[in-house]
Amino acid sequence: MFVQLIKPEFEELIASKDWVALKEVLNDVPAVDIADLLLELPGDIAVVVFRLLKKPVAADVFAELPSSKGVELLELFSKQQLSDVMINLEPDEQVSILEELPGHLTQRVMNSINREDQKQLKKLLGYPEESVGRLMTPRYVRVKSDWSIERSMAHIRKYGETAETINVIYVVDDKEHLIDDLRITHLILANQEDQIDVLMDRSFEALSVYDDQEEAVKMLSKYDRVALPVVDSDGVLVGIVTADDVIDVAEEETTEDMQKMAGMDALDDYYSQSSIFDIVKKRLWWLIVLFVGQILTAIAMGGYEEVLQKVVALSFFVPLIISSGGNSGSQAATLVIRALATDDLKPEDWKKVFRREFTSGLMLGGLIGLLGFLTLIGWDLLGGAELSKTVFLTAGVIGLSLFSIVLFGNFTGAMLPFFLSKMNLDPAVSSAPFVATIVDVSGIIIYFTIAIVLLSGTLL
């Protein structure tokens, strides 16, 4: 809303090249909103606007830009402007930017920062992709257990300004091993003559540099922390991860899961920043897979051509039958995938889920089957037909088929994510279309098998 209010004035000042007035206006605009305004500007104009921003603000704005726009601007930055932006970024933000850059631009960016920062940046880039090591910042405040509260507070005042957060202070031993973390309020309220170890309970939660970034999202949420320490394999404190660091990760992971559940590969960038070719490439493979699945459905129906010729009415209910199973399977898959993603369920919980979903499948299948049976009876009554044995048998086929297929769909949708987890695959790929395709083929077989059994000797 704020962007929409200021946009006309922003565009008018740019058109008139009133840079002095524009600089005054931008002083009161949040960095994230400036980034939104820059997205629609040509690169050469955006660079001019960048020169009007204070250095820390310019860095914050750059951190909010999507990677494609960031690369465009970096190509146009002068060496000094490039240096100013990189120096004012947090180390984890620098890593995030460098991960997206082409080789020639990466070297240019690295050359714009001093050797000490280069060394630190190369260390962070040395950790595996998607690991906490790439996400953390080495800017934190730590104290020793034998320090007095007074000395610790003086240390915090001296180094706190460069830290990403001082809400939590970390306690280390002489070898830099993490031994505790303390909220700043504990130090503020404590007797200044006491030592740090008086406040310690040696109870803390920490991430490993090699943990997946999703683990950081889960841990911060689970323990309701604004920051978590990060240790190496020896327990040495090497950095921290803050809540704002993981917001983008959480958003990316959720977006990725949603895209996979829609039956496509996850996009590498925002939709608005992805080319048509990339979008087609990400969607085409799964469309082909699902197309093949639908061919199998057609082949399965072809196998029952003789049955359809004798009882044409059965064909009317094919969409109803297979869609009910697909819907049931999609619901179950979505519930289980989300529960696995949030750690509400573990892969070893499959037996518990099997029992729950089998029971719910019986209940759902029974209710939908009864509804189908009664609907067909009512349909015939409204059409003026008599309630003959044939009508009841046909309604029985529909009702029993719906019961069986909803139960099967529920079971398939619930168990497939566990199977994929066991195979070290992403459960999100057991998407709604994928589950629906499996249930479609199986549903046709179940439907016509029940029809043959119940209608033999009468209509068949």
N, C-alpha and C positions, 0 to 999 in steps of 0.2 A: 504494500500500500504506500509506504514512504517513497519507494522508487517512482511510482506512478505520479506522485505529487510533485516531485522535484524534476522529473524527466523533461518536461517542456522548457523549464528555465535552463536546465543543463544543455539541452540541444540549441537553445537560442544563443547562449553565451559562446558556445563553440562555433556556431555559424557566424557570429559577429567577431570572433577571435578576441573576445574580451577576457584575456587570461587572468588579469588582476582580479576582476570580479569573480571569475570562476574559482580561483584559489580561495577566496573568502568563503564562497558557498560550500566548497568541498571540506572546509575545516569542520563543519557541523554534520557531515554525512558519515555514517558508520562504514567501515571498510567493506563489509559484505555487500552493502548497497552500491558502493562505488564500483565494485567488481561487476555487479549486474549491469550498471550503466556502461561500462567499458566493453562488454560483450558485443554490443551492436556497432561499435566504432571500428573504422579501419585501423590497421596497425600503426600507421604513421601518426594518426591523430591521438590514439591511445597512449603512445610514447610521450607525446607533448603533455598530455594530462598527467602522466606519471611524474613528470618533472615538477609539477606544481604541488605535489604531495610531500609532506614531511617524510623523512626517511623511514621511520618506524611504521608510519601509516602505509607507505608505498609497499613495504614488505608484507604487511597484513593483507593488503588488497591483492597482491600477487599470489599469496597463499590461498586465496579464495577462488582464484580463476581456474576453470577447467584446463586440463593439460594442453589441449590443442591451442587455446588462446595464449597460454603461457609460453609455449614454444614459439609462437608467432612473435610475441613481444621480445623474447630473449634474443631472437635473431636481429632485432632492430636496436636493442639497447647499446649505448656506448659502454666502454670498459668500466668507466667510473659508475655509471648508473647500474650496471650489472653487479659491481662490487657492493654498492650501497644496499641493493635489494638483498643479496645473499648474506651479507654480514648481519642484517637485522632479522633474518629468519631463524627460527628455532632449528637445531640440528635435525630433528625428525622431519621437519618441513623441507629442509634442504635435501634430505635423502629421498623424500617422496617426489620432489621435482626431478632430481637426477635420474630416478628410475624411468621416467617417461621421455627423457631426451635422446635424440639421435647422437651418435658417437662424436661428431665434430663439435656439437654444441656442448656436450658434457665436458670435453677438454677445455673449452673456452670458459665455462662456468668455474671449473676447478682452478684455472689459472687466475681467476678474479679474486680468490680468497687467499689469506695468508697460509704459510706452511703448517702452522700448528692446527688450524681449522681443517686444512686438507687432510692431515693425518687422522684427525678425529672422524672426519667424514668417510674416509676410506675404511676405517675400522667398522663403522656402522654398516657400510655397504658390503662388508665382508660377511655379514650374517646372512643366512638363507632368506630368499624372497618370502614374503608373507609371514616372516617371523617377528616376534616381539622385539628382537634386536634392531630391526629396521624401523620400528615404531617409537622406540624409547628416546629420551633426551638425557644427555649426561649432565644437564644443568639442574642440580639439586643441592641441598644443604645437609651435611652430615656432621655429627659431633661424636666425641668419645665418651665412654661410660664413666671415666674418672674425672671428667671436667665438672666444674661447678656450674650451677644454673646461670650465674652471673656471667661467667666466661662464655658459656654457650650462647647467651642472648647477644653478647657483643659480637660473637662470630656470625650469628644470623643477621645482625644489622649490617655487618660488613659485606657479606656475600649474598644476602637474600635478594638483592635487587636484580642480580643476573640469573637467579633460579627461576624455573618455570612456575613453581609454587612453593610457598613456605607453610602451607596448611599442615603439612606433615614433615617432621624432622627425623632423620634416620641416624641410628646409633651404630657405630662400627667399632671393631676392635683394632689392635695395632696393625693387623694384616689386612685391614679393610673388609673383613667379613661382616656381613649384616647380622646384628644380634637383636635389634629391636627397632620399632618405629614409634614415635610419639607425636601426638597432636600439639600444635603450637600453643593451644590454650593451656595445656598441662604445664608448659614451661613458664608461661606468663603468670599463672596463679601460684606457682610453687615458691617456696622459700629460696631466695636468691643465693643463700649460702650453702644449700644442699647440693649434693652431687647428682649427676644425671642418673646413676644407677638406683637412686632412691625411687625414681618414677618408673623404672623398668619392670615389666613382668615377663620379658623375653618371649612374648607371644606375638607373632606377626604372620602375615600372608605375603608371599613373594612370587613373582613370575620368573621363569627361566628365559634367558635370551633366545633360546631355541624353541620356545612354545609358539604355537600358531597364534596369529593375531586375534583369532576368534576367542582364544582362551582369555585374553586380556579383557575382551568385551564381557565375557561371562563372569570373570572374577570381580571386576569393578561393580557389576550389577549385583552379584551375589552378596558381596560384603559391604555394599553401599559406601564405597570409598571414592574420594576425589582423585586419589593417586595410589599407585602400587609400586613398590620397589622391584627392580629387575636385577637378578644375580646371575653370575656365570656358573659353570659346572662345579667350581670350587666354593661356591657360596659367597663370592666377593661381590659387593655392590657395584654395579657398573652403570646404572641409570634408573630412571623412573618412567612410568607411563601414567599420564593423567586422563581424566574423563574426557576432556575435549579432544585428546588424541584419538580416542576410539570411536567417537561419534561417527566420523566418516567411514570407519571400518564397519561399524554396525549397519550403517545405511547401505554400503556396498554389498555386504553379505546378504542382507535382506533382499536387495534388488536382484542379486544373482540368483538366489533361491526362487524368487517369484518368476524370473525369466525362464529358469530351468523347468519349473513346474508348469509353465505354459507350453512346454514342448519345444524348446530352442536352446542353443548354447548362449551363455551369458555374454552380453556386449562388453567390450574392453573399455568403453568410455560411456559418457552420458549419451542418451538417445539423440539429443539435439546436436551433439558433437560427432556422432558416428556417420560415416558416409553410407550412401544407399548400398554400395557394394558390400560393405561390412555387414550391414543389416541382413541383406539377402544371404550372404555366406553363412551367417549364424543361424538362420532359419531354415535354409534349404535342406540340410542333411536330415534334420528331424522330420521335415515334411515328407521327404522320400521314405524314411523309415515308417512313418505313419501311413503313407500311401501303400506301401507293401503290406502293412497290416490290414488295410481295408481290402486289398486284393485277396488276402487269405479269408476274410469274411465272405467275400463274394464266392470264392471257391467252396467254402463250407456250405453256403446256401445252395450252390449248384449241385452239391451231393444229395440234396433233398428235393431235386426237381420233380421227381415222380410224386412225392408226397404233396407238393404244392399244386400239382396238376389235379390231384384228386380232391384236395381241400384248399381251394383258392383263398378262403377266408383266413387261413393261417398267416398268409403273407401280410394281411392288414395290420397284424399285431407285432410284426418283427421290429419296427422302430421303437414301439413301446417297451418291448422285452429287453432289447439290448441297451437302450438308453437308461433304463432303470438300474441295470447292473453297473453300467459305467458311472452313473451318478453316485451310487452307493460306494463303489471302489474309489472314486475321486475324493469323496468326503473322508473316508477312512485313511487314505494316503496322506491327505493334507493334515489331518489331525496328528498322525504318527510322525510325519516329517518335521512338523513344527515342534512337537514334543522332543524329538531327538536333537533338533537344533538348539533348543533352550536347556538341554540337559535334564528336562523333566523325565525323560526316559533314557536308559542306557541300552546298548545293543543286547546285553544279556537279559533284558526284560521281555524278550520276545514271547516267552511262555505266558507271562501275565497278560500281555496284550492279546495273545491268541485266545485265551479264555474270555477276556472281556469282549473282543470283537466277534467271536463266535456266538456268544450269548446275545449281544446287541444285534448281530446279523439275523439270528433266529427271530428276535422280536420284530425287527424292521421288515424282514422278509415275510413274516406271518401277517403283519398288518397290511403291507403293500399287496401281498397275494390275495388276502381277503377283499381288499378294495377292488382289485382287478376282477375277481370272481363276481362280486356284487355288481360292478359296473357293467360287465358283459350281460348279466342276467337282466339288469335294468334296461340296457340298450335294446335287447330283444323284445322286452315287454313294451317299451315305447314304440318300437317298430311294428307292433301288432303280431309278433310271432308267439306261438304257443310254447309253454315250458316243457319241451320234450326231453327225452333222454339225450338226444344229440346236443341240445342247447346246454344241458348241464355238463356233459362230457367236454364240450368245447370250452365252457367257462372254467371247468376243472383244469384243463390243460393250461389256460392262461394263468389261473391263480397259482397252480403248483410251479409253473415255469418262473413266474415272478418271484415266488418264495425262494426257489433254488438259486436263481441268478443274482438276486439281491444278497443272499447269503454268501455266494461264491465271490461276488464283487467286493463285499465287505472284507472277506478273508484275504483276497488277493491284494487289495489296496493297503491293508494293514501289515501284511507280511513281506511284501516286496521291498519296502525300505530297509527292513532288517537284513534281508538277503543281500541287497546291494552293499550295506555297511560291512557285512561279513566278507564280501569280495573287495573291500577297500575302495568302493565306488561311492560317489556322492548320492545319498538317498533322494535328493531333490530331483534326480533324473527320472525317478518313478513318478513322472508328472501325470496330471489328470489325463491328457491325451494318450499317454503311453499305457496307463492302467485301463483306460476306456477301450483301447484297441485290443488288448489282451482279453478283456471281458466280452467284447463284441464277438470274437471268434468262438470263445468258449460258450457264450450265451446262445449262439445259433445251434451249436451241437446239443446243448442241454434242452433247449426249446423243442427241437424236432425229435429228440430221443423220447421226451415225455409225451409228445403228440403221438408218436408211433405206438408207444406202449398203451396209452389210454384209448386211442381211437381205432386200434386194430380190431377188425370184426364188425365195426359199425361204419364209419366213414372211410376207413382204409381197408 
